[in-house]
């Protein structure tokens, strides 16, 4: 599962969405209790989940079927995120399908998330949005050889490293950026 923890007192009605990278039944749960499950999606189909209860930092929200998810979007609840763990998007037998991860939102600043735990395992990642994530100070994308787009305006990122030869096409960087490592990028 992909797991996020929210700030204490995060009200019900938080929305996040996924896009299927494999035909499968998807779902999410809180504290290991399934809340919305059996959502059958074909490749490329999307689904938006909505929390039905108040969530606190001790209530992990888990999206099931992680290695088979192509896209995850937490932008509608970006200011409520406290911890993000995506290590399980990679499975030794299945690999990973995750190509797009949206954590940020230009109009919702986040002062809590300081890292994206397990980012290295998302080796197929092409698109990352961390806009407004003020406590993320560096990004190591050196394991992401397919990476194309980084949206980081308003974030705290002051350094970023990209994979040698990655097909990077678009970088939207914050004003605090100090170090950028780009090697043999074809685009």
C-alpha positions as CSV (number, residue, x, y, z in Angstrom):
1,X,0.0,0.0,0.0
2,X,0.9,3.6,-0.5
3,X,0.5,5.3,3.0
4,X,-0.1,8.9,4.0
5,X,-0.6,10.3,7.5
6,X,-2.6,13.5,7.9
7,X,-2.4,16.3,10.4
8,X,-4.5,15.8,13.5
9,X,-8.1,16.8,13.1
10,X,-8.1,16.4,9.3
11,X,-11.8,16.6,8.6
12,X,-13.8,14.1,6.6
13,X,-14.3,14.7,2.9
14,X,-10.6,14.7,1.9
15,X,-10.2,13.6,-1.7
16,X,-7.4,11.8,-3.5
17,X,-7.4,9.9,-6.7
18,X,-5.6,7.1,-8.6
19,X,-5.2,6.0,-12.2
20,X,-4.9,2.2,-12.8
21,X,-1.7,0.9,-14.4
22,X,-3.1,-2.6,-14.5
23,X,-6.6,-4.1,-14.5
24,X,-7.3,-4.7,-10.9
25,X,-9.6,-4.1,-7.9
26,X,-8.3,-1.1,-5.9
27,X,-9.3,0.4,-2.6
28,X,-8.2,2.4,0.4
29,X,-8.4,1.9,4.2
30,X,-7.6,3.6,7.4
31,X,-5.8,1.8,10.3
32,X,-5.9,-1.5,8.3
33,X,-9.7,-1.2,8.0
34,X,-10.9,-1.1,4.4
35,X,-13.1,1.9,3.7
36,X,-13.7,1.9,-0.1
37,X,-12.6,-1.3,-1.8
38,X,-13.4,-3.5,-4.8
39,X,-13.1,-0.6,-7.2
40,X,-12.5,-2.4,-10.5
41,X,-10.4,-0.3,-12.9
42,X,-9.0,-1.0,-16.3
43,X,-5.7,0.5,-17.4
44,X,-5.9,4.3,-17.6
45,X,-9.2,4.5,-15.7
46,X,-9.3,6.8,-12.7
47,X,-11.1,6.9,-9.4
48,X,-11.5,9.5,-6.7
49,X,-11.7,8.4,-3.1
50,X,-13.2,10.5,-0.3
51,X,-12.5,10.0,3.4
52,X,-15.6,9.6,5.5
53,X,-14.2,10.4,8.9
54,X,-11.9,12.7,10.8
55,X,-8.3,11.5,10.4
56,X,-5.4,12.1,12.7
57,X,-1.6,11.5,12.4
58,X,-2.0,8.1,14.0
59,X,-4.5,7.0,11.4
60,X,-2.5,5.9,8.3
61,X,-4.5,6.1,5.1
62,X,-3.4,3.3,2.8
63,X,-4.2,2.9,-0.9
64,X,-4.1,-0.8,-1.8
65,X,-2.7,-2.2,-5.0
66,X,0.3,0.1,-4.9
67,X,2.6,-1.6,-7.5
68,X,-0.2,-1.5,-10.1
69,X,-1.1,2.2,-9.7
70,X,0.1,4.4,-12.6
71,X,-0.8,7.8,-11.0
72,X,-1.6,9.1,-7.5
73,X,-3.0,12.6,-6.9
74,X,-3.1,14.1,-3.3
75,X,-3.3,17.7,-4.5
76,X,-6.8,18.3,-3.1
77,X,-5.6,17.4,0.4
78,X,-2.0,18.7,0.0
79,X,-2.1,21.0,3.0
80,X,-3.3,18.2,5.3
81,X,-0.5,15.7,4.6
82,X,2.0,15.0,7.4
83,X,3.9,11.9,6.2
84,X,4.1,10.3,2.8
85,X,5.4,6.7,2.3
86,X,5.5,5.2,-1.3
87,X,8.1,2.5,-1.0
88,X,5.5,-0.2,-1.7
89,X,4.9,1.0,-5.2
90,X,7.7,-1.3,-6.1
91,X,7.3,-5.1,-5.8
92,X,10.2,-7.5,-6.5
93,X,8.1,-9.5,-8.9
94,X,5.8,-6.8,-10.4
95,X,8.2,-3.9,-10.5
96,X,6.3,-0.5,-10.4
97,X,3.8,1.2,-12.7
98,X,3.8,4.5,-10.9
99,X,4.7,7.3,-13.4
100,X,2.9,10.3,-11.9
101,X,2.9,11.5,-8.3
102,X,1.1,14.7,-7.3
103,X,1.6,15.7,-3.6
104,X,1.6,19.5,-3.9
105,X,-0.8,22.2,-4.8
106,X,0.2,25.7,-5.7
107,X,-2.6,27.2,-3.6
108,X,-2.2,24.9,-0.6
109,X,1.1,25.2,1.3
110,X,2.3,22.2,3.3
111,X,4.6,22.8,6.3
112,X,4.8,19.2,7.5
113,X,6.1,16.8,4.9
114,X,9.9,16.8,4.9
115,X,10.6,13.8,2.6
116,X,8.9,11.4,0.3
117,X,9.8,8.1,2.0
118,X,10.5,5.4,-0.6
119,X,10.8,7.8,-3.6
120,X,13.8,5.8,-4.9
121,X,11.6,2.7,-5.3
122,X,9.3,4.6,-7.8
123,X,11.9,4.1,-10.5
124,X,9.4,4.5,-13.4
125,X,8.4,7.9,-12.2
126,X,8.1,10.5,-14.9
127,X,6.2,13.3,-13.2
128,X,6.4,14.7,-9.7
129,X,4.5,17.7,-8.3
130,X,5.7,19.0,-4.9
131,X,4.4,22.6,-5.3
132,X,4.0,24.3,-1.9
133,X,5.8,21.6,0.1
134,X,7.9,24.0,2.1
135,X,9.8,21.4,4.2
136,X,11.1,19.2,1.4
137,X,14.6,20.6,0.9
138,X,16.2,18.2,-1.6
139,X,15.3,15.7,-4.2
140,X,17.4,12.8,-5.3
141,X,15.9,11.6,-8.6
142,X,19.1,9.9,-9.7
143,X,17.3,6.5,-9.8
144,X,14.6,7.8,-12.1
145,X,15.9,7.3,-15.7
146,X,12.5,8.1,-17.3
147,X,11.9,11.3,-15.4
148,X,10.4,14.2,-17.4
149,X,8.6,16.8,-15.3
150,X,9.2,18.4,-11.9
151,X,6.7,21.0,-10.6
152,X,8.3,22.5,-7.4
153,X,7.3,26.2,-7.3
154,X,6.7,27.4,-3.8
155,X,8.5,24.4,-2.3
156,X,11.6,24.4,0.0
157,X,13.7,22.5,-2.5
158,X,17.2,24.0,-2.7
159,X,18.9,21.1,-4.5
160,X,17.9,18.4,-7.0
161,X,19.8,15.6,-8.7
162,X,18.5,13.9,-11.9
163,X,19.5,10.5,-13.4
164,X,22.2,10.7,-16.0
165,X,20.6,10.8,-19.5
166,X,17.0,11.2,-18.1
167,X,14.6,12.7,-20.7
168,X,13.9,15.8,-18.5
169,X,11.6,18.2,-20.4
170,X,10.2,20.6,-17.8
171,X,11.5,22.0,-14.5
172,X,9.4,24.5,-12.5
173,X,11.8,25.4,-9.6
174,X,11.4,27.5,-6.4
175,X,13.3,30.7,-5.8
176,X,15.3,28.9,-3.0
177,X,17.0,26.6,-5.5
178,X,20.8,26.6,-5.1
179,X,22.1,23.3,-6.7
180,X,20.9,21.5,-9.7
181,X,22.7,18.4,-11.1
182,X,21.9,17.7,-14.8
183,X,24.1,15.3,-16.8
184,X,23.7,14.3,-20.4
185,X,20.0,15.1,-20.6
186,X,18.8,14.6,-24.2
187,X,15.9,17.1,-24.1
